[in-house]
Amino acid sequence: MWEFAPAGWTVKMTRWQVRRYIKEMEEKRLKAQAELEKAKLKWELNNDDDLEELDQKIDW
């Protein structure tokens, strides 16, 4: 997007772009949360450090 902006202009996202960005990020967050729950149920993540690290990545 910034490639097309004239020099010295502040590039801003349109409302549509912001809504789309938020929607995509929410979908990715839900997918990651589901994968984490699946791993917990299968006991793939046995130690609490791994779980805390993944939780921090999701929340970031």
C-alpha positions as CSV (number, residue, x, y, z in Angstrom):
1,M,0.0,0.0,0.0
2,W,2.8,2.4,0.8
3,E,4.4,1.8,-2.6
4,F,1.6,3.9,-4.2
5,A,1.5,6.8,-1.8
6,P,3.3,10.0,-2.8
7,A,6.4,10.8,-0.7
8,G,5.6,12.6,2.5
9,W,2.0,11.3,2.8
10,T,0.7,9.3,5.7
11,V,-0.8,6.0,4.5
12,K,-4.0,5.1,6.1
13,M,-6.2,2.0,5.9
14,T,-9.7,2.4,4.7
15,R,-12.6,1.2,7.0
16,W,-13.1,-1.8,4.7
17,Q,-9.4,-2.7,5.0
18,V,-9.5,-2.4,8.8
19,R,-12.6,-4.5,9.1
20,R,-11.1,-7.2,6.8
21,Y,-7.8,-7.1,8.8
22,I,-9.6,-7.6,12.1
23,K,-11.8,-10.3,10.7
24,E,-8.8,-12.2,9.4
25,M,-6.9,-11.9,12.7
26,E,-9.9,-13.1,14.7
27,E,-10.2,-16.1,12.4
28,K,-6.5,-16.9,12.9
29,R,-6.8,-16.5,16.6
30,L,-9.8,-18.9,16.8
31,K,-8.0,-21.4,14.6
32,A,-4.9,-21.3,16.8
33,Q,-7.1,-21.6,20.0
34,A,-8.8,-24.7,18.5
35,E,-5.4,-26.3,17.6
36,L,-4.2,-25.6,21.2
37,E,-7.3,-27.3,22.6
38,K,-6.8,-30.2,20.3
39,A,-3.2,-30.6,21.5
40,K,-4.3,-30.4,25.1
41,L,-6.9,-33.2,24.6
42,K,-4.3,-35.5,22.9
43,W,-1.8,-34.8,25.6
44,E,0.8,-33.7,23.0
45,L,1.7,-30.8,25.3
46,N,2.7,-32.3,28.5
47,N,4.7,-29.6,30.2
48,D,3.2,-26.3,31.4
49,D,6.0,-24.2,29.9
50,D,5.0,-25.2,26.4
51,L,1.4,-24.3,27.1
52,E,2.3,-20.9,28.6
53,E,4.5,-20.1,25.6
54,L,1.8,-20.9,23.2
55,D,-0.8,-18.9,25.2
56,Q,1.6,-15.9,25.1
57,K,2.0,-16.3,21.3
58,I,-1.8,-16.4,20.8
59,D,-2.4,-13.4,23.1
60,W,0.3,-11.3,21.5
